[in-house]
Amino acid sequence: GVMTSLAETFRIGQTARIPVIISHHKCSGIPNHGQSRNTLPFIEKARAEQPVALDCYPYVASSTVLDPARVAEASKTVIAWSTKRPEQAGKDLADIAKDLSLSIDDAIDALQPAGAIYFNMNEEDVRRILTFPATMIGSDGLPHDEFPHPRLWGTFPRVLGHYSRDVGLFSLEEAVRKMTSLTAAAFGIKDRGIIAEGSFADCVLFDARTVIDSATFENPSEPAAGIAQVFVNGKRVWENGTATGARPGRGLRRHSLSPLHFAA
């Protein structure tokens, strides 16, 4: 249903005369693998007719509440948290079912309410979507999960180190654009996402040779390597591998945009 979903999304945007953000574009579920060959040209066609933007995160696994339908479409499911059985966080659902002598469906019921990480995407689709020029990078991290998806700690350094430097999907400059100025422009956030006189000093000092994600599905809360300092509104918030304690962030409001912005 991914093509139908996109068509509905575009129709809503046109009818309501509002910009569309596809968040987060993926082709999840084994039957959908390879569908990005169809979705991306469809998105590009829509962008020529109305304001459309999209983002994605650089992993083949998604994360949300524990749902039997999602389990059925995934090659593997890892429990992120469980209210009834918190000790099961971080474990494979199949192993939990085996240990409890339950079927998969009964194990799901025994864990609810719960969250899960689903290995339900294809690497070729992820790379194709990441490379699409209009794709922004977003983490969709869930900081309150007991066993979070590694995207919370690893998304941006994974794009900089793995996909840009090591795999060569795009240049370092393009990787930075996808996670800074492109995002600020898509959401109408003024004077952010660029280094320029008069703009807010939100800067990351990193080593392009060594930056890489350290968070894994087994150890999801590991800080990335190669990041020396982080500044928010000109104040240093990260240095020498730890937070400084400064909290200079502020709430931001979206500014109005012309539809031509997205179509350009």
C-alpha positions, 0 to 999 in steps of 0.5 A: 500500500505504499504507493496508495499511501503516497497518493493519498498524502499528496492529495491531502496536501493539494486539497488543504493547500499545505506543504507535505512532509513524508516522514519517514520514507521507507519501504517496510515489510518484506513484500515491499522490498525494492519499491523505492524504484517506484516511490522515488519517481512518484515523489519527484513528479509530485514535487514538480506540482506541489510542495513535498519534502521527505526524510529517512533514517539510515537503518534497515530496522524501524521502531515503534509499539509492539504490533503483531502485523509488524512482527509478521512483516519483519525478518527479526523483532527485538523488544525495546521495552515492556511494562509487564516484563521489563527484563525482556528489553533488548531480547529477540522476540523469537528467543523470548517466546522459546524461553517462555514456551509460548507461541509468538502471538502469545509472547506478544500478548504477554509483553504488552504494552511494549515497544519493538525494533523491527528488521523490516527494510532492505539495504538497497532501498535505504541507500536509494532513498538516502541518495535521493537529492530531496531526502533529509536525514532524521533520527526519529530517536526515542530517548525514553525506551529502555533499549532504544534503537541505535538511531538515537545515538548513531544516525548523523555520524552513521551518514557522515562516516559510513554512508558518505566516507566509507560507502561513497553514496554522496560527498561529505558536503552533500551529507552535511546539507541533508542534515542541516540547511535542507532540513531548516529550509524544508521546515521554514526555520530561519537563520539555522542550518547554515554558517553565515554572518547573522545566523545562529551558531549551531555548529558541530566540530568533527573529524571527517576521517574518523567520525562514525556511529558507535551505537549498535543494536546490541549496545544502542546508547554508545556515543559516536566517535570523531565528534570533538565539540558541539555548539548550540546558539554559540554555547559549547554543549559537548566537549571531550566526550561528555555534555558540558551542562549548558542548555542554550537551546530554545523553542523554534517556530516555523516561518511561512514558505512559498510552494516554489521552495520545494519545487525548485 
